[in-house]
Amino acid sequence: MKKKLGIIRSFFIYYLKPFNGLRLIKFYSHFIKKGDLCFDIGAHLGNRTNAWLKMGATVVAVEPQPSCVDFLERKFGQHHNFQLVPKAVDKKTGSANFRISSLYPTISTISKDWQFSKSKKPDTLQYWDDQIDVKTITLDTLIEEFGVPNFCKIDVEDFELEALKGLSFPIAALSFEFFPAKIDKAILCLEALTTLGNYEFNLSYKEYLKLEFHEWVNIEGMIQILNQHDKEISGDIYARLIGDKKHQYPRAT
């Protein structure tokens, strides 16, 4: 019952927010064009997947949580441009322990550090009440199977660094989630990306779907921004390869 309630809660948040689908399409249209290949890593209920498919992209959704996998299969399984990989992304293939929060499935994670830091908050209702073993796959393995994506979203609850450690191909554009309590990990993610190519960066807070900075910055600029970060809100860092002419990237408004 709790897992059903968790899925219903997520559905209301991600699918019933007024005009959110249109806002997703508008925002990602700067990164994604018809016919592009996209990876939705940590797809959850697939609100990004949904927008990208409507934009004419081919989407590979990666999600290990069984209740979310069932939802994704029901909603997108018959779509000819959709592929579902029911695994978790890690720095190596194999298996891992996946902790599930039935009522708050968005915080289900492999990261033990994330579980510890969240559960220490005395007023939180976000807790993990189940665990399963899941198969893991690397970004490199996904690329070998499906090709290099034009855009890749990584939202895996404090496991973004491990996901990026399994990538050795530069991707034209991608995003990864960051947390105010884990700025050190976000910086390590930036450093991992710059070993693959010449990237520049921007960020968007929460689900605002708006880039914060008018000008994209290099790694030094983004590290400075993160080190001065005084907001108690998470967000996503966006990265693009400098000199990539295929995409027209958004400017902050």
N, C-alpha and C positions, 0 to 999 in steps of 0.2 A: 504493500500500500504506500509506504513512504517513497519508494522509487517512482511510482506513478504520480504522486503529488509533486515530486521534484521535477519530473518531466513537464507536468502541467504548468508549474511555476515558471520554468525556463521558457516554455512556449509563449506564455503571456508576456514575458519580458522581451523576448527577441522577435516575436512575430506579430504581436498585437499593438505595439507602440505606433501611434499614428504617423504615417508617412515615412516610417523608418526604412522600408524597402526602397522607396524612391531616393532617399538620402544616401543609402548604400550604393545604389547604382550611380548616382551623380558623383560621389566621392571616388569610387574605384574606376570610373570611366577614364580617369586621368592615367591610370596604371594598366588597365586591361582593355583590350580590343577584341572584337569578334574573331573567333578562331584561335585565340591565345590558349595556352595550357596554364592552369593554375593549380597549386597545391594548397589545400585547406588543412593545415596540420593542427589537430585539436579542433575538429569540426563541430563538436557538441551537437546542436540540433540543426546546424547547417544554414544559419541565416546568411552568412557570406556566400556559401555554396549556392543558395537560392538566387541571390542577386547576380552572381557571376554567370550562372546558367542562363538567366534571362538576358544577359548581355551577349550571349552567343559563345561563351568560353567553354572549353573542356575542363572539367574539374575532377581532380583526384582528392577525395576526402579521406583523411586518416583519423580514425577515432577508435579507441580501445574499449570504451564504456558500453557494456552490452545493451542497456536501455536506450542509449543514444544511437547505437548501431541499428537497433530495431526501428527506431524512428526514421533514421536516414534511409534505410532500405525501403520502408513504406512510402516515404515522400518522394524519393528520387530514383529508386531502383530501376524504374522503367525508362528513365531518361537516357537517350543514346549518347549523351556527352558526359555522363557521370560514371565514375569508378569509385567504389568504396573499398578501403583497406582497413579491416578491423584489427588494427595493431596500434602500438605506441611507438613514437619515434625516439630513438636513443642514439648514442654514439657508436653502438655496435648492435648487430643482430643477436637474437637470443630470446630471453624472457625476463620479466621483471615483476615485482610486487606492485600492484596498483590499488591504492586506497580509495574507496568510494564514499562520497558524502551523498546519501540517498536524497535528502531534502534539498541539498545545494549542489547538484551535480557539476556545476561549473568549477568547483574547487577540487574535484577528484584529481588525484595526482600520483606520480611516482616519487616525487621529491619528498624525502623524509624531513629535510630542513624546513620546507614549506608547511608541512603538517605541524611541526613543532612550533613554529613561529605563530601560526594562526591559532592553534589550540591554547596558547598561553594567554590569550585575551579573555578575561573573565566574563565579559558581557556578550561574547559571541555565541550564536546559535549554529555556527558552521562547524560541523564535526564529521569525523569519518567513522562510519558504523559497519563497514564491510570491506573486504579485501579479496582480490582475486589475482591469479597469475595471468599475465598477458604476454603475447608475443611482441617482440620489438623488431623494428626495422630502421635502417638508416636513410637519411636523405639521399645519399649516394645510390643506395639500392633502388629507391623509388625512381631516381633519375635514369638508372640503367633500364628499368622496366617501362617507364612511361615517357622519358625524354626530359630535357631541361625545361623547367617551367618559366614562363614570362613573369609570373608573380607567385610568391609563396608567403602565406600567412602562418606564423608560428605562435600558437597560444596554448601552452602546455603547463601552466601553473608552476612556475619556478623551475622548469626543466628545459628552458630555452637554450641554455649554454650547452647542455649535453646533446641536444638536437643538432646544434650548429657544429659540434665537434664531429658529427658524422657526415659533414658536407665538405667536399673538395672541389666542387664546381662553382664558379661565380654565377649568380643568378641576377638577371637584369634589375629586378626590383623585389623587395621583400619587406616584411615587417615582423617584429617580435615584441612580445609583451614585456614591460618592465614594472617594477614595484619600488615604492619609495624606501622600503626597508632593505632592499636588495640592489642598491645602486652599484655595488662592487661587481655583482654578476652581470649587470647590464653593460658595464664597461668591458668586462671580459668578452661579452658577446660582440661588442664593437671591434675589439681587437681580433677576434676570430674571423670576422668578416673581412677586415682589411688585409689579412694574409691571403685572401682569395682574389681580391681585385681592388681597384681604386674607387672606393665608395664615398658618397656624401650622405648626410643624414638630416632628418627632421623628426618631429614627434607630434602625437595627437593624444590628448588626455581622454581617459575613460572611453565612452561611446559617443564622443562629440562629433566624430567624423569631420574634423577640421585640423589642418596643420597649423601649428603654433607660430612658426617662423616664416617670414616673407622670403628669406634667403636660406637655402640649404647650406649646411656647414660641414666641414671636414671632421675627422675623428677628434682632433684636438678641441675643436669648438664644441662638439657634442659632449665630450668628457667634462669640459668646463661647465656646460649647462647642467649636466647631471650632478656634478659636485656641488652646485649652488641650488639644487632642487630642494625647495622648502614646502612643497605641497604634499599633503597626505592622501594623494590620489595616484592611482596607477595609470598606465597608458600604453601606447605602442610606439616604438621607434621604427621609422621607415628609412630604408636604405635604398639607394639607387646607384648603379654604376655610372660614373662620370664618362660622358662621351657616348652613352647609349642613345642613339637617335631614333629608335623605333617608338619610344613612348614619349608622350608629352605629359610631364609631371605637374601636379597641382602646386599652385602658390597659395600661401595662407591668405585668408580673406578677413 
